[in-house]
């Protein structure tokens, strides 16, 4: 928000692509009211214009991307990199000669033998290598999206071809444009292709890691730089996985750990990987990388998930910093999981009596964020500067609560009979030194401190961090408590030495920006198939209705489903009973808790603001009731609701019964890459009650 406001003050022009007049759109110069689920079509058409009219930064693409790489059609019809006998990519030079580049580099200006190179983005007609016709990645990309013009996108997006063309040209000519890709889950199966095309647009204009463009986080630069340093020293990893790895190498290590039975004492891979393998073996679509997904957990509880002919039979669950009954999809699935006859023990660590605590056998009360210190120091999120931060308790805990690290240590000791496995894993993943931490823990425990392990982790984290940055723990704590951060390096210094890909190779398989997705070639080998795994940008229509496209008209009572967040309720609803925030929610309940409907559609259905309505999912049959809020601030084809409401636990007296729960309408359908929820890929019918 600060960056956005600063940019506006300096004269930045903002175009918001949204089906609703969101908070961001309300501050924009231009609100483009796009039909839900068609953002990818808009982006593909923009790329089409920029490539056809050659509005891209050609020097940047030639030097730092795989756009000049030569490719050919394989026997399976897929594009393949035309490598030499040593597996090095080949390019055609300005002279017409073909040369090989280093397999891993951030600079195409030097060939594999150290000679100066100047790759071209267009290969001569009829160029052949090894008896196969070849073209560049850029030409292949252009061919892939040749039919997908602004005129094509107009039919689905509802935005005129003229406007799409104008926005593409304005973006390319802006000098320093930026695409803010948005976030939060999948929403549609095409989400990963959408994110890729947004990144491609940013890269086409050379706007990666430069002032005014998309600058990666200071912490990310730091991790990648350390990873390069470790590689040069012949080390496999630069340090603990969670604190020193980033990008594709991090993902690869995570997959390796979770998909390997040897990681766990029971000898089986994480349930989501086993479930994906089981689905593929049965001829169904399995998720390629379900590293952090809950797909397969219901089947594990039911005894329907097998590995080497043995069932998983999950019988116990610890839920921490999550409220799945209210915020995972659908609510009935999680109620079924937690109340299943095979589920013998549900432990919930929470600060409030959430909807999920209704299904708990044991509730372990946690201090609120005002009452807790963080057990460690960590990077300052997406900040461009390199900085450290942590949390300081504002007040002493009011009640008999424990911080999460102390709870997890005690549970681990009870389950395993020893603290050593827990401490070993902690050091391996986070770098917090086990021996020193245990010594500090024993000291705090003798003093009868309420949270001795959290205090011990914090002490050793401060000591280790202070030693790394050449200061004292006292000076570090003073800076953090006064300023909120400890500043290590300015953005300008980072970009001078570690800009990716200008000064430093990216953590991709080639070190360059990859328009041709080597990552997706790898994911195909892991079992991924279908348009989500295309090696180049390609359209992938949202499938919201059976036998109908996004360009086909809706029935008079049919709407595309959209939802969003409100600033007054957190993701886990851990502040939903706050009297000040609850007061705001009730004061603004028409906007915050209403079902938004455009006046043109409301009139046909005989609806006005305040009418009670029933919303029914046309795909799954799920339904929920709500209150209509008639407004012009959204696309007529869509309905919108805030997703934070619908609390069912009466103990939350200030938020109980307020609004509609979005997860009563969202089915358990996932996209095939990482099992993100396709939480908007359907339509609903709205009827007056």
N, C-alpha and C positions, 0 to 999 in steps of 0.2 A: 504494500500500500504506500509506503514511504517513497519507494522508487517511482511508482506510478505518479504520485502527486508531484514529485520533483520533476519528472519528465514533462508533465502537463504544464508546470510553471515555466519550464524552459521552452515551451512551444511545440512539444511533440503532438503530432496528429494521431488520434486513436480511432480505430475502426473496430467495433465489437460485433462478432459473429455469434449470435445467440437467438434461440427461439423465444426467449423471454427478455423483457427489459430488466436485466439484472442490475445489481449495484454498480458493476463495472460499466455495463452498457449505458447506464444513466449518466455517467461521467464522460462518455465518449463523444467525439465529433460526429460520428456516424454509427447508427445502430442498424445492422443488416439482419432483418428478422427471417432467419433461415428455417426451413422445415426441419423438424427434429430427425436425426439419423442420417442427414445428408451432408454433414460437414466434409466427409472424405471426398465426395463428388466435387465440392467447391474447391478443395485443395488440389485435386488432380487436374481440374480445369485451369487453375492458376499455374501449375507446373507446365501444362501444355502451352500456355501463352508465353511463358518465360523461355522455354526451350525453342519454340517455333520462331519467336522474334529475337532470339539470342540476346536476352536482357540480363544474362547471368554474368558473374565475375569470372571471365574465362581464365585469367592468369591464376587465380586462386584454385580453380578446379583442376587446371593442368598440373599444378605443383603439389597440391595437398589432398587430392581425392583419388578414388579409383575410376573416375569418369573417363580418363584416357586409355584405360586397360582394354586390350583387344579381347573380344569374346566370340564364341561360335555356338551354333545350335548343336547340342548333343543328340545322341540317338533317342533319348527320352523326350526330346523337344525343348529341354531346358537350356538356358544360356549357361555356358561354362567359360571360365577364364582361360585364355590361350597361353598357357605357361610353357616355358622351355623345358629341357630335359632335367633341370635341377629344381623345377617347380616354381620358377620365378615368373612374375607377370611380364608380358611383352606389350610394348607400345610402338606406335609409328611416329617417327620424328618429322620435324618440319622439312627435312631433306628428303623424306620418303623412305628412309631406312627404318628397319624394324630392329629394336634393341630390347634387351631385358633389363628390368629394374630390380632393386633389392626386394626380396620377399617381404621384409619388414622395414619400413622407413616412414618418416613423415614428410619426405622431400623427394619429389619425382624429378628434381633438377639435376640429379646425378644418377647415372646408370649403374648396373650391378658391378661394373669394373672400375667405378670411380671417375668416369669421364662425364663431362657436361652433357646433359640431355635436355631436350625441349619437346615434350610429347604434344601431339595434336589431339584435339577433341573429335575430329572427324577423320576417318580412314578413307583413303582413295577408293573409288568404285572398283569392284572386282578384286580387292586385295585378298590373297589366300595365304594361309600358313598351314603347313603339314597337310596339304591337299584339301583344306576346309576353308570356305569363305568366312572372313572375319570382319567385324565392325567394332567400333568402340562401345563402351558401356553407355556413354551418352546417346549414341545413335540407337542402341538397343532399347534404352529407356524411352526415347522419342517414338520408336516404332510401337512399343507396348501401349502407349497412351494416345496414339495418333487419332483414333476415332472419338476420343473423349474431350471434346471441345467445350467452350463455354455454352454453346448452343445445346449440347447434350446435357450439361449440368443444369441448365435452366429448367428443364422438364421436371427434375426431381427436387431441386433445392427451392424452386419458386422464386429464385433471384434472376433477374434479367441477364442475358448473355453480355449485354453492354456493361452492366455493373461489375460482373466477374472480371471481364477484360480490363475495365478501368482500375479495379483494385489491384490486379496483378501488375499492371504497368506502374501504378503509383508506388506499390511496394518495391518493385525493382529499381525505380528511379529515386527512391527516398534518400539514398546515400547510406543511411544507417537504420534500416528497418529491423524490427524484432517480431517474432511470432511467440506470443505467450500461449503455450499449448493447452492450458487448463490441466485439471487432474481429477482424481477420485474415480477409481475403479474402471470397469470395462464399459458399462452402459450398452455397448453393441459388440457383436463379434468382430467388427472391423476396427476396434480401438487401436490395435498395434499398428495396423497399416496407416491409420490416421496419424498416430504419433510419428511414424516414420516420414510421412509426407510433410508434416509440419517441420521436422528437422531438416528435410531435404530443401524446403523453401529457404530456411535460414542459411543453409550451406551454399545454395545456388548463388546467393548474393555476397558470399564471403563473410557473412556476419557471425562467425563462430569465434568466441574468445577475443573479441576486440571491443573497444569502447563503442557504446551505442548499439551493440549487437547482443547475442546470447552469450553471456559470460558464465562459465561453469564455476561452481562454488570453490572458495579458497581451500576448504578441506579436501575436496575432490582432487584438486591440483596437487595438494600435498601428498595424498595417498598414491596417486599415479607416479609422481616423481620418485617416491620411495620405492615403488614397485620396479621402476626402471633401474634404480640404483642397485637393488637386490639382484636383479637379473644380470647386470653387468659384473657383479661380484660372484656370480654363479650360484646364488642362493635361490631356493625354490620359492620361498615366500618372504616378504619383507618383515613379517611379524605377525601378531595375532590377527585372525581372520576378520573380526568385526571392526577393528580399529585401524587397520593398515591396508586393506584391500578395497578396490573399487572397480566398477565397470564389469566388462565381460570376464576378466580373471576371477573376480569375486563370485559372480554367478556360477562359473565353472566349478569353483571349489565348493560352493554351497550344494550344487547338484551332486557332485562327487560324494559329499558326506551323507546327504539325506537319502540318496538312492542306493547306498552301500550298507548291507546288513551288518558288516563288521563294525560300523559306527556305534551300533546299539548292543546292549548286553543280551537281548533276545535273538540277535542274529538275523533280524528281518529289516528290510528297508522301511523308511517312513511310509505310513499307510497310503498317502496320496500317490506315491510312485508305484506301489504295488497295485493300487486300484486302477491306475492308468494302464499298466501292463495287462491287467486282467480284462479291462474293457477292450483293448486292442486285440487280445487273443480271441475274444468272443466276436470279433468283426465289427465292434462299435468304435466310435471315435474316442480315443484316449487323449488326455492332456499331455502335451510334450514336456513341460517343465512345471509341475505342480509343487514347487519348492515351498511356498508359504500359503498353501490353500487348504480348505477344509473338505475338498472333494474326496469322497470315499469314507468319511468318518461314520456316517449313518450305516453304511454297509458293514463297516468293521464292528459296530455295536451289535448289529443284527446277526453277526456270524456269517455274512455272505461274502466276506473278503478273505481270499486265501493266498498263501505264498508257500510254494513247495507242498501243496495239498494240506497245509495246516491253516486253520482259521486264525484271524487276528484276535477277535473277541475283546475289543476295548471295553473295560468294565469300570474304569475310574477316570475322572477328569478334574483337572485344576484349571479354573478360569480366572485369569488375572488381567486387569485393565481392558476388559471387554464386556459387552452386554449383548450376547448373540440373540437372545430371545427378542430384543427390541430392534437390533440393527443388522442382523444377518438375514439371508433370504432363503425361504420364507420363514415367518415366525413359527409356523406349524412344524416345520422340519426340525427346528432346534428344540421345540417342546417335546417332539417325539424322541429325539436323541436323549435328552436329559431325563425323561420319564420312562424310558424303555426298561423292561423287566431285567435285562442284562446289565443295565447301568447300576452298579452297586454303590458307588460313592461319587458324589459331586461336591467338590470343594470350590467355593467362590470367594475370592479376595476382592473386597469392594469397599467404597467409602459411603455408599448409600444403599438402601433396600431397593435395588433395581428390579426390573421384571425378571431377570435371570436368577436373582436370589430366591425367588419363589420356588425354584426347582432344585435348590441346594440342600444337601444333607448337613453340610457344615459351612457356616459363614465366618470367615476370618477378617475382622475389621481392620481396615487400612487407614492411615492418617490422610487427610486431604492435602492438596498441594500447598496450602498455606502453612501446614504443620510439618512438612518434611524437608529434609536435606536430600540432595541427590547422593548416591553412593559413589559417584565418579565424576570426572571432568570430561567433557566431550566437545567436539567441533561445533562451531556456531552455525549449524544448518546450511542453508543455501546462501548465506552471506558471501559476497564476492571477496571480502578480505579474509585472511587467515586469522582466526580468532578462536579462543576457548571460552566455554561458559559452563555454569552449573547452577543449581538452585540452592537458595538458602531459606530455611524455615522462617516464616514471619512471626509465628507464635508457637508456644509450646503446645503439644498435643492435648486436646481437651478430654479425651476419653482413653479407654484401655485398648490401644491399637498397637500394631506392629508394622514396621516397614517391610516391604516385599522381600528384600534380600534375606532378612532374618527369618521370615516365614519359610522361604525356599530352602535355606540351609537346614533348618530343623526338620522339615519334611524329608529332605534328602538323607539326613542322618537316620531318621526313623525307618525309612524304606530300605536303605542299603546297609545300615549298621555301622557306617563310617562316614566321616566328613571328607575323606581324601578324594573320592571320585568327583565330588562337587567342586572342590578347590582346584583340582587338576583341570577340569573343564573350564572353570572360570578363568584361570591363567591362560590357557590355550586360546580361548576365544577373545578375551578382553585385554589381556596383558597385565591385569592386576596381579602382582606377585603373591603367590600362595603362601609361602613361608612367612613373609613379613606380615601379611594380612592376618594369618592365624595367630601370630604372636600378639598383634594389637588387639585382636578379638578376645583372647584370653585375659588381657589386661582390662579391657572394658567390662568383661563379664564379671571379673572379681570386684569391680566397682559397682556392680549391679545396675549398669546402664540399661535403659529400656530397649535400645536397639544396638546391641554391641557389635554385631557383624556389619551393619550399615556404616556405623562410625569407623570401624576398622578399614573397610574398603575405601572410605573417603580419605582417611589418613594416608594410606599407602598410595592412593591415586594422586593426591596432592604432592607427596614426596617424589614419586616417579616422574610426574609431569614437571615439577620444579627443576629436577635434575636435568631433564631433557632440554628445557628452555633456558637453562643457566641462570636460575634465580632461586630464591628460598621459598619454602611453602608459605611462610608468613607474608612475604611480599605478593605472592600469587593470590593468596586469599584476600588480601587487602584490595588488590586491583579488582578482583571479581566481585567483592561485596560492595565496592564503591561505584564501579562502572557497569557491572553486569557482564563484562567480558574482559578477557586478557588479550590484547591485540598483539599479534605476532608479525603480520606482514600486510602492507597495503595491496589493494587490487592492482595498482599500477606496477608495483614491483613484481607481482606474480605474473602479470601479462608480459613483462619485459623478459623474464627468464623461463617461464613455464607455460606460455600460451600454447594451447593445442588447436591445430596441429602445426602452427608456425615454428615454435621453438622446441616442441616436445611431441613425440609420437603419441597417438591416442591408444588406449587399451583395447584396440580392435585387433583382429587377426592379422591385418596388414599394416597397422600403425597409422593408416590414413582414414579420412572420412569415407565411409563405404556406402555409395549409392547402390552398388551391387552388393547384396547382403550376404557376406560369407557366414554370418551368424545363422541365417535362416537355412543355409545349406547344411550346417551342422545340426540344426533342429530337425530338418527333414530326416537326417540319418538317425535321429533319436525317435523317430516315429511320427513326426508332424507331417500332415499333408493337407492340401486344400489351399485356398487363396490367402489365408493368413500367413502362409510360409513362402509366398512368392519372393523370388530373389530380387525383383525390381518393383517399383511402385506400380500398383494396378488398382483398378476400381474393385470394390467389394460391397455390393448393395446390402443395406440393412434389411433383414427379413422380418418385418413387423407383422405381416399378414400372409396367410396362405393364399397362393395363386393371385397375388396382387403386388404391384410395384409401388414405390414411393410416389410415383407420378399419378397413380390411379386415385380417383376421388374416394373419400371416406363416406360411410353411411352417416345419416344425419345425427345419430346419437353416438358415433364412434370418434375416438380421439387418440392421438399419440400421447403416451405417458411420459412426463418429464418430472424431475424433482431436483431439489437443491438444499443447501444448508442455510440456516439462519445463524447470525452471530451470537444469539442468546442461549444456544444449547450446544454443548460439545458433542463430539462424535460418540462417546460412550455414555452420554447423558449424565455425567458425573456432577453436573451443576444444575440439573433440571429442577431441583427443589429449592434453589436459591430464591429468597423472597423478592429481591430487587429484579432479577431477571424474569422470574415468574410474573411479576407485576407488569413488566414490559410486554411479555407474551400475551397476557390477558387484555391489556390496553390495545394491542395491535392484533388481536386474535382474528379479525377478518382477513388481514394480509398474511399473518404467520401461520394460522391453522386452517385457513380456508382452502377449498378446491378451486383454483383459478380457472375461469372459463371466459372466452372472448364473448362480447355482447352479441355479435352476429349469430353465434352458435347457441347462446343461452336463449335468445329470443325464439328460435325454432323449437327449443325444448320447453318453452314456457317457464324459464328459470329466472330468478332474480337473486341478488345477494341475500344471504341468510336462509335460503331454502335448503332443506335437508335433501341430500342426494345419495344414491347408491352407485358405487363404481364397481364394475365387473371386468375382470381380465378376460379378453376373448380367447387367449391361448390356453390358460389353465383353469378358468372358471372361478378363481379366487375373487372374493368381493369384500368390500368395506364400505362403511357409511361415512359421510362427511357433510360439510356445510359449504354451499356455493359462495364463491366470491367472484363477481362479474367485473372484468377489467379488460381494457384494451391493450394492456402491457404484455401480451404474449401472442404467438402465432395462432390464428384461428383454428388450425388443425390440431392444436395441442391442448392438453390440460396440464397444470403445474401444481405441485404441492411441496411444502417443506417437509423434510424427512425425519424431523427430530421429535415428533410428538406421538400421541396415542398411548401414553403410559398406562399399564394395567395394574400396577401394584398400588393398592390403596394407602399403603404406608407413606407414599410420596404425596402428601396431602395437597401440595401446591400445584402439582402438575398432573395428577391423576385425572383421566377422562378428558384431557384437553387435546383437541385435534384428532387427526387420523394417522394411524401407523402405516407408513409406506410399505413396510415389509409384509403386510397382509395382502398386498397386491402383486408383489414381485416373486416370480417362481424361481426354482433352483436350476437355472440354465446358465452354462458357462461357455466362455470362448476357449478355443483349443490350444492356446499358447501357454498361458500360466493359470488358467481356470478362474479368470476374473469373471464376476457376475455380469451377465447380459441383462442388466437391471432395467433397461428401457426398450428392449427389442420385442415389443408387442403393442397392441392397442387395447383400449378399454372402452366400455360402453357406460354412459352416464344417464341415469333416470331419476326423475323427481320422486321422492318418497311421499 
